[in-house]
């Protein structure tokens, strides 16, 4: 059941009605049933793996919590000299127990994830056995997202951030909450779970906000992303029939397609949750307005970035090995580089993982290395840039509109190049696309025939309409305006005109054929 | 913000009403004024005379059968209930609709195998569905043809037609003329052809004789690719006709031979269709295997390599009328009309069907290609000119060599003449193109 299908709208409509009709104490159970039914409709055969992840992480959480309880009970009963002599030893003992449980949870769940994501291509490309060739494993729906979400929980429990959930049904709801199962956002237990279990009273204003988000997501996905997909699908697989400039234009549109597709799905997810009184975290913060690559990654797929930061980057940088590396690099590389080289290595590792999270194949590694490389370059240049700004205080994007515009364009250009790896089907394909684009001398696409024969002028017009809406809203938000507040200040006629235009645009401008697939990130 | 339930429901209802009204308004204007299916369905619904013979199928039917000839020859009132890419599900429901108003004695059903494949576009069904009168049959059609994802878009033409199509102005202005409401054919008439009534829409021009050109190949028959639902509805359609007392004849129309030449497994499709026919105790006939002395598949009889032109439709329908007369009288001898097999057809067709040029992407060598009968060996003559205004000069005289290896200017023009080896005609088929536009073979 796609998030943009009529059946999904019927499904959530029925759910909203039931949710608010039920007594409060039964509402979270309804959400659990609805989430499992949703998953079963989408992917019944592979649902067992979500159940397995839920069970493993839940029981590991209980075990971890038990060690904390035992530890606290022990120290409560003891005091004074005993505590002074033995506390460190017992802490180490319990930490070791917890670590074993954590390692088991990580290995088991990453193992399942790795098997589904990487086994097929691995066997096909590496092992000679004929029977493994072409092994094409179906990915359980949302496996990357619910795995990361569940593992974030167990790591937090391990760190003692909060006690484990003792109700497996409630925990199952946290893992499987249906709006987010397809493509995130990757939520944190302490942020999402209490909201899931709390019975929410119907809030008209919040419900409206939810509906706006759903409609906005539909517009982005159906009018912008799916329309651009027609162009991309026509050009990139058959790139030899097109000029380099035409390929470049297509990849440029692809940048918008990915953003509209992914953020549109997230808007629908957050909107559906909001209608139930649940606030989910933002996953995008106007990445097209980023002024640097690091700013871009702070605005793009925010929950993945923050997951990587909290559960990979910080553990690595606070590890003993990293501390030793730090010490060595300060000693041998000198002050400035000595400080930043270890950070650069840590960031490179994070982006290596981001790369392989996107999938197997050199193109995904290249994507990770490209972005990681840009981040590293940014870190290396941060010192000289800081010195330059101290010398010339007006040379900041905050104080110069021109500089800010140039920074945005420059960042976008870098993102655009990186997207070749996302758009291509393989590393070789990406290289060929890049070569064709940057060695082109044929700019005949300007005549328009290229668009007429690929996507069609009508589709192009709808795309521009959608992009105009998108960038207008985001520009307003970037300048600090709240769209809801802006609309609420207007009279009812203007407000309703805006709503009706959006709804009619979705109904009339969307791609109506079955030719366009589901959400791009649903395969992760 | 506190707001009463009643007010919320009222607001929602008003919003819904506005949206539905806007959709209805847009739907009204967006339906093509020149929709031939609109006129066709209206004529079917309002025909004062009973429809005695009905032809049901896809575009080859509605462009290939001139009903005046059928009516004169058989003394009947015939009708074409055919439409673009009509699939068996569409055929079933449109026949169900027909049976509410008419009692045809004979139903001729398109048995072209492409109808068994699922091309999954809503439009082939929408262009019929939009013009069904409201009824239970229409609801069933909606439920079975479109699937859940298509329910809403099927109900509102605004959601499945392009609003800003190139005919947008024509669509809008047409709605303000009385002719639109009197179902005047003028809206469905163009420079290239038009609607002639009772479901027959024609292409005026045929291909130039000897210059058939590149064929967009029919994909070969593949039983595994046949959509189960389409096949199921094909069976149901036959049963429907029999249950309503109609005689049913399965029939496919002749393709241009250039589109037959690569269909090596055509006989498998013939067997498949004949099995279906036998299962229902009905007859199946393949005008794709028609003999040359019965219907000569000249280039001028085809608008493209799939559809007959107006001249071709007239010529073919004369043949079809005789065929149906013989069939009705019980004196039909299929051997007089058809080759016994695809292989026999290809062996007997000892001429060149078409020719074209291809360029190899890697080596840039240009090769001439031709489809032809199996007993024919083609030979090729190449001519070249530097620009459009020049005269062609001989590049390579007639020989079995189909390839040009020398480098040619992209601005130049290349022509290939093709004839069967051992003949001395100037050419049987030719193809010319600017060198730049010669396509790769993929």
Interface residues (C-beta under 8 A of the other chain):
Chain A: X5 X6 X7 X204 X205 X240 X458 X461 X496 X499 X500 X503 X504 X507 X508 X510 X512 X513 X514 X515
Chain B: X1 X2 X3 X8 X15 X18 X19 X22 X23 X26 X120 X121 X122 X148 X149 X151 X152 X153 X156 X158 X159 X160 X162 X163 X164 X165 X361
